[in-house]
Amino acid sequence: MEIIGSRVQLPDGYVSGAAFYEDKGMFFVQQFARSTENAGLGNRFHRLLSSWNIESHSLITKRVTDEIPGDASIDHCGRVQISTTTHRVYICSTESYLEMMDPDSLETVGTMAQVDDQIITDFAVDDLNGRVLVLSTRKDGTIHLASYSLRNGEKLQEAVLPTRGTSRGGGGARIDLITVSRTGQIGMFLNDTGQQGIYICMDSSNLACNRNSDSLNVTQIDFLGQKVLAETNNFTDVRWSCIESVDPNHKYSLMRLLTRGRSLPYCSRTGVHYAVGVADDKYVIGFTGVWYRPIYSEWDKCVSSSFSVWRAGTSKVAAVVKDPTGCQSASGLFQASNRIVASKTEPLFITYNGMSNILYVYSIVDH
């Protein structure tokens, strides 16, 4: 296997999300950029959306959208999603609704999922079933999953999820994640006190969701077939943590703690942390960097920084790509900001660090 990649220098701003639009030969990047207006009011940020050519990596167009409330260091909804059915780009806007844009001009063509007291934590486009799935919290601390029609934006379903609910008071952020498979299955990671874990939802009239795993500290999830993959972020043994695979047929319970409905098929001697993605339903990609904090030191030390690729269903690493940024300025905090965006239909993936304005586009050549 050969991994071919190149660097893309973005405008100033922290990368918060990216997405491929393979049919148009484009990818899109959302950034949180420092605002030059009202500089006297302190650090202020806005969202910057840009489109790029996949082959040439040249900039097509860019657009500044809304101002980001609060501090850009807090996790805001930075997701970018593409619908090939409606030919639209979707982003969160002011975190209370979704904005739809024309992919060529990036001009706004509509909005959806607007609820006054909600904070959208994540969302996913499900073209197969003609819907957008929105995960949000409310002021009373409840967590909601709602679906909206791609065709007209009407609400189709809504469920209050079976969690205790923790308020996002004080301007803090929830790290709740949602993903959808190529066949329309819904997977979520909920960062809820006492009910934290991975949930898989049945495509039923009431969006029934089961807790399938008690996973902790997850920062990315993706589907491989019918199973949800997640990086465990377990630093009990930093060099041997694995990507976990969660079975949709397992329902978590205290009586089944030994199995937990998950297996660890994708491992690396350096550990797999922070980022995971599945390209073309054939390749699993994970961040495999290592860092540690020496005794009596206040600073993290980077040992290595890389991304590994497995063929789906095989435990042996097929290829390793050294992170081009290497260990320069790479502390544990820096490595924790690495993310992967994988194409659903092509052997392509993007890596980026949320503390920089550089990303890398890779193609997988499997001989």
C-alpha positions as CSV (number, residue, x, y, z in Angstrom):
1,M,0.0,0.0,0.0
2,E,1.2,3.5,-0.9
3,I,0.0,6.7,0.7
4,I,0.4,9.8,-1.5
5,G,-0.2,13.2,0.1
6,S,0.5,16.9,-0.2
7,R,0.2,20.0,2.0
8,V,-2.5,22.6,1.6
9,Q,-1.8,26.0,3.1
10,L,-5.1,27.6,4.2
11,P,-5.9,31.2,5.1
12,D,-5.2,32.3,8.7
13,G,-7.5,30.6,11.2
14,Y,-7.9,27.3,13.1
15,V,-9.3,24.4,11.1
16,S,-12.6,23.2,12.7
17,G,-13.9,20.9,10.0
18,A,-13.7,19.6,6.4
19,A,-15.6,17.5,3.9
20,F,-15.2,16.0,0.5
21,Y,-17.6,16.5,-2.4
22,E,-16.2,13.9,-4.7
23,D,-18.7,14.3,-7.5
24,K,-17.6,17.9,-8.1
25,G,-13.9,17.2,-7.4
26,M,-13.9,19.5,-4.4
27,F,-13.3,19.6,-0.7
28,F,-14.5,22.2,1.8
29,V,-12.8,23.6,4.9
30,Q,-14.3,25.5,7.8
31,Q,-12.0,27.6,10.0
32,F,-12.3,29.8,13.1
33,A,-10.5,33.0,12.0
34,R,-9.6,36.0,14.2
35,S,-11.7,39.0,13.3
36,T,-9.9,42.2,12.3
37,E,-13.0,44.3,13.0
38,N,-13.7,45.6,16.5
39,A,-10.2,44.7,17.5
40,G,-10.5,46.9,20.6
41,L,-13.1,44.5,22.0
42,G,-10.6,41.7,22.5
43,N,-10.2,38.4,20.7
44,R,-13.2,37.9,18.4
45,F,-13.6,35.2,15.8
46,H,-15.7,34.4,12.8
47,R,-16.3,31.3,10.7
48,L,-14.4,31.1,7.4
49,L,-15.6,28.6,4.8
50,S,-13.5,27.8,1.7
51,S,-13.6,25.4,-1.2
52,W,-10.7,23.7,-2.9
53,N,-9.9,21.5,-5.9
54,I,-9.1,17.9,-4.9
55,E,-6.5,17.4,-7.7
56,S,-4.7,20.7,-7.8
57,H,-5.4,21.7,-4.2
58,S,-6.0,25.2,-5.5
59,L,-8.4,27.6,-3.8
60,I,-11.8,28.0,-5.5
61,T,-13.6,30.5,-3.3
62,K,-14.0,31.5,0.3
63,R,-16.5,33.3,2.4
64,V,-16.8,34.7,6.0
65,T,-20.0,33.7,7.7
66,D,-21.2,34.5,11.2
67,E,-19.2,35.6,14.3
68,I,-18.5,32.9,16.8
69,P,-19.9,33.4,20.3
70,G,-17.4,33.3,23.1
71,D,-13.9,32.0,22.8
72,A,-12.7,30.1,19.8
73,S,-10.7,27.8,22.0
74,I,-14.0,26.3,23.2
75,D,-15.3,23.5,21.1
76,H,-18.0,25.0,18.8
77,C,-19.9,23.1,16.1
78,G,-17.3,23.2,13.3
79,R,-18.8,20.4,11.2
80,V,-19.1,20.7,7.4
81,Q,-21.4,18.2,5.6
82,I,-22.3,17.7,1.9
83,S,-25.5,16.5,0.4
84,T,-25.2,15.1,-3.1
85,T,-29.0,14.9,-3.3
86,T,-29.6,18.6,-2.8
87,H,-26.1,19.7,-4.0
88,R,-25.7,21.8,-0.9
89,V,-23.0,22.5,1.7
90,Y,-24.3,22.5,5.3
91,I,-22.7,24.1,8.4
92,C,-23.8,25.2,11.8
93,S,-24.6,28.9,12.1
94,T,-24.6,30.7,15.4
95,E,-25.1,27.1,16.7
96,S,-28.9,27.4,16.8
97,Y,-29.6,26.4,13.2
98,L,-28.0,25.0,10.0
99,E,-27.1,27.1,7.0
100,M,-27.3,25.7,3.5
101,M,-24.9,27.0,0.8
102,D,-24.4,26.6,-2.9
103,P,-21.2,24.6,-3.3
104,D,-19.9,26.7,-6.2
105,S,-20.5,30.2,-4.8
106,L,-20.8,29.5,-1.1
107,E,-23.8,31.8,-1.1
108,T,-26.6,31.0,1.5
109,V,-29.6,29.4,-0.1
110,G,-31.6,28.5,3.0
111,T,-31.6,27.5,6.7
112,M,-33.1,24.7,8.7
113,A,-33.4,23.2,12.2
114,Q,-33.8,26.5,13.9
115,V,-34.8,26.2,17.6
116,D,-34.3,29.2,19.9
117,D,-33.0,27.5,23.0
118,Q,-30.9,24.8,21.4
119,I,-27.1,24.6,21.0
120,I,-26.2,22.3,18.1
121,T,-23.3,20.1,19.1
122,D,-23.1,18.0,15.9
123,F,-25.1,17.0,12.8
124,A,-24.9,14.6,9.9
125,V,-26.4,14.4,6.4
126,D,-28.1,11.2,5.5
127,D,-28.6,11.3,1.7
128,L,-29.9,7.7,1.5
129,N,-33.0,8.6,3.7
130,G,-33.3,12.2,2.6
131,R,-32.7,13.7,6.0
132,V,-30.4,15.8,8.2
133,L,-29.8,14.5,11.7
134,V,-29.2,17.2,14.3
135,L,-27.8,16.5,17.8
136,S,-28.3,19.4,20.3
137,T,-28.6,20.4,23.9
138,R,-31.3,22.6,25.4
139,K,-31.1,25.1,28.3
140,D,-32.7,22.6,30.6
141,G,-29.8,20.2,29.9
142,T,-31.7,17.7,27.9
143,I,-30.1,16.2,24.8
144,H,-32.2,16.0,21.6
145,L,-31.9,14.1,18.4
146,A,-34.0,15.4,15.5
147,S,-34.3,14.7,11.8
148,Y,-35.2,17.2,9.1
149,S,-36.2,16.7,5.5
150,L,-33.4,17.4,3.0
151,R,-36.2,18.3,0.5
152,N,-38.0,21.0,2.4
153,G,-36.4,21.4,5.8
154,E,-39.5,20.2,7.7
155,K,-38.9,18.4,11.0
156,L,-39.5,14.6,10.6
157,Q,-38.8,13.2,14.0
158,E,-37.5,14.2,17.4
159,A,-36.4,12.3,20.4
160,V,-35.2,13.2,23.9
161,L,-32.3,10.9,24.4
162,P,-32.2,8.6,27.5
163,T,-29.4,10.4,29.4
164,R,-29.3,12.3,32.6
165,G,-28.6,15.5,30.7
166,T,-25.9,18.0,31.8
167,S,-26.3,21.7,31.3
168,R,-23.8,23.5,29.2
169,G,-23.7,26.4,31.6
170,G,-20.9,28.9,31.9
171,G,-20.1,28.9,28.2
172,G,-18.5,25.5,28.3
173,A,-18.9,22.9,25.5
174,R,-20.2,19.4,25.1
175,I,-18.3,17.0,22.9
176,D,-21.3,15.1,21.5
177,L,-20.8,13.4,18.2
178,I,-23.0,11.9,15.5
179,T,-22.3,10.0,12.4
180,V,-24.4,8.1,9.8
181,S,-23.4,5.0,7.8
182,R,-23.7,4.6,4.1
183,T,-26.9,2.5,4.7
184,G,-28.4,5.1,7.0
185,Q,-27.6,3.8,10.5
186,I,-27.1,6.4,13.2
187,G,-24.2,6.3,15.7
188,M,-23.5,8.8,18.5
189,F,-21.1,9.4,21.3
190,L,-22.7,11.3,24.2
191,N,-20.5,13.0,26.7
192,D,-23.2,12.8,29.4
193,T,-22.3,12.4,33.1
194,G,-23.2,8.9,34.2
195,Q,-24.5,7.9,30.8
196,Q,-21.4,8.5,28.7
197,G,-20.8,6.2,25.8
198,I,-21.6,5.1,22.3
199,Y,-25.2,4.8,21.2
200,I,-26.6,3.3,18.0
201,C,-30.1,4.2,16.9
202,M,-32.7,2.1,15.2
203,D,-34.3,3.7,12.1
204,S,-37.8,3.5,13.7
205,S,-40.6,6.0,14.1
206,N,-39.3,7.3,17.4
207,L,-35.5,7.2,16.7
208,A,-35.0,4.6,19.5
209,C,-31.4,4.6,20.6
210,N,-29.5,2.0,22.7
211,R,-26.3,2.5,24.7
212,N,-23.9,0.0,23.2
213,S,-20.7,0.9,24.9
214,D,-19.5,2.9,27.9
215,S,-16.6,4.4,26.0
216,L,-15.0,7.5,27.5
217,N,-13.1,10.5,26.1
218,V,-13.9,9.9,22.4
219,T,-13.2,12.7,20.0
220,Q,-14.1,11.0,16.6
221,I,-16.3,8.2,15.5
222,D,-17.1,6.7,12.1
223,F,-18.9,3.7,10.6
224,L,-17.2,0.7,9.1
225,G,-20.1,-1.3,7.6
226,Q,-22.6,-1.6,10.5
227,K,-20.1,-1.1,13.3
228,V,-19.1,2.2,14.9
229,L,-15.3,2.7,15.2
230,A,-14.0,5.1,17.9
231,E,-10.5,5.9,19.2
232,T,-10.4,5.0,22.9
233,N,-8.1,7.8,24.1
234,N,-7.2,5.5,27.0
235,F,-3.8,6.6,28.2
236,T,-3.4,3.9,30.9
237,D,-1.0,2.4,28.4
238,V,-0.4,5.1,25.8
239,R,1.6,2.8,23.5
240,W,-1.1,0.1,23.2
241,S,-4.5,1.8,23.0
242,C,-6.5,0.7,20.0
243,I,-9.5,1.7,17.8
244,E,-12.5,0.0,19.2
245,S,-15.3,-1.5,17.1
246,V,-18.8,-1.3,18.6
247,D,-21.4,-4.0,17.6
248,P,-24.9,-2.6,17.0
249,N,-26.5,-5.8,18.2
250,H,-25.0,-5.4,21.7
251,K,-27.0,-3.5,24.3
252,Y,-24.8,-2.3,27.2
253,S,-25.7,-3.3,30.7
254,L,-23.9,-3.6,34.0
255,M,-24.2,-7.4,33.8
256,R,-22.2,-7.5,30.6
257,L,-19.2,-5.3,31.5
258,L,-16.7,-7.9,30.4
259,T,-17.7,-7.8,26.8
260,R,-19.2,-4.3,26.5
261,G,-20.2,-5.1,22.9
262,R,-16.9,-4.0,21.5
263,S,-13.6,-5.4,20.2
264,L,-10.2,-3.8,19.5
265,P,-9.2,-5.0,16.1
266,Y,-7.1,-2.1,15.0
267,C,-4.1,-1.5,17.1
268,S,-0.6,-0.1,16.9
269,R,2.5,-0.4,19.0
270,T,2.5,3.4,19.3
271,G,-1.2,3.5,20.3
272,V,-4.1,5.0,18.4
273,H,-5.5,8.3,19.7
274,Y,-7.6,11.3,19.1
275,A,-8.6,10.6,15.4
276,V,-10.2,7.9,13.4
277,G,-11.8,7.7,9.9
278,V,-13.0,5.2,7.4
279,A,-12.3,5.8,3.7
280,D,-14.5,4.1,1.0
281,D,-15.6,1.5,3.6
282,K,-12.3,-0.3,2.9
283,Y,-9.6,1.5,4.9
284,V,-9.4,2.5,8.5
285,I,-7.1,5.5,9.4
286,G,-6.0,6.5,12.9
287,F,-3.6,8.9,14.5
288,T,-0.7,6.9,16.0
289,G,1.5,9.6,17.6
290,V,3.1,9.1,21.0
291,W,3.9,11.7,23.8
292,Y,4.6,11.5,27.4
293,R,5.4,13.8,30.3
294,P,8.8,13.1,32.0
295,I,8.8,12.9,35.7
296,Y,9.4,16.2,37.4
297,S,8.6,18.1,34.2
298,E,5.8,20.5,33.4
299,W,6.2,19.9,29.6
300,D,5.1,17.1,27.4
301,K,7.6,15.4,25.2
302,C,6.7,14.2,21.7
303,V,8.1,10.8,20.8
304,S,6.6,10.3,17.3
305,S,3.7,11.7,15.2
306,S,2.1,9.6,12.5
307,F,-1.1,8.3,10.9
308,S,-1.6,4.6,10.2
309,V,-3.8,2.8,7.7
310,W,-5.4,-0.7,8.0
311,R,-7.3,-2.6,5.4
312,A,-10.8,-3.2,6.8
313,G,-11.1,-6.4,8.7
314,T,-7.3,-6.9,9.1
315,S,-5.4,-6.2,12.3
316,K,-2.0,-5.6,10.7
317,V,-1.1,-2.0,9.9
318,A,-0.8,-1.8,6.1
319,A,0.9,1.6,5.9
320,V,2.2,4.4,8.1
321,V,2.4,8.1,7.1
322,K,4.7,10.3,9.2
323,D,3.0,13.5,10.2
324,P,4.8,16.1,8.1
325,T,4.7,18.5,11.1
326,G,6.7,15.9,13.0
327,C,7.4,16.7,16.7
328,Q,7.9,20.4,16.1
329,S,5.9,22.1,18.8
330,A,4.0,18.8,19.2
331,S,3.0,18.4,22.9
332,G,0.2,16.2,24.1
333,L,-2.1,19.1,23.8
334,F,-1.1,19.7,20.2
335,Q,-1.5,16.0,19.2
336,A,-4.9,15.9,20.8
337,S,-6.1,18.4,18.2
338,N,-5.4,16.1,15.3
339,R,-8.4,15.0,13.2
340,I,-9.1,12.8,10.2
341,V,-11.8,13.4,7.5
342,A,-12.2,10.4,5.2
343,S,-14.1,10.1,1.9
344,K,-17.1,7.8,1.9
345,T,-16.7,6.9,-1.7
346,E,-13.0,7.2,-2.6
347,P,-9.7,6.1,-1.1
348,L,-9.0,9.7,0.1
349,F,-8.5,11.3,3.5
350,I,-7.6,14.6,5.0
351,T,-5.6,15.2,8.2
352,Y,-5.5,18.5,10.0
353,N,-4.7,19.9,13.4
354,G,-7.3,22.2,15.0
355,M,-4.5,24.5,16.3
356,S,-3.1,25.3,12.8
357,N,-4.1,26.5,9.4
358,I,-2.5,23.6,7.4
359,L,-4.0,20.4,6.3
360,Y,-2.9,17.4,4.2
361,V,-4.8,15.6,1.5
362,Y,-3.9,11.9,1.0
363,S,-4.8,9.2,-1.5
364,I,-4.5,5.5,-0.8
365,V,-3.0,3.4,-3.6
366,D,-3.5,-0.3,-2.8
367,H,-1.4,-2.5,-5.1
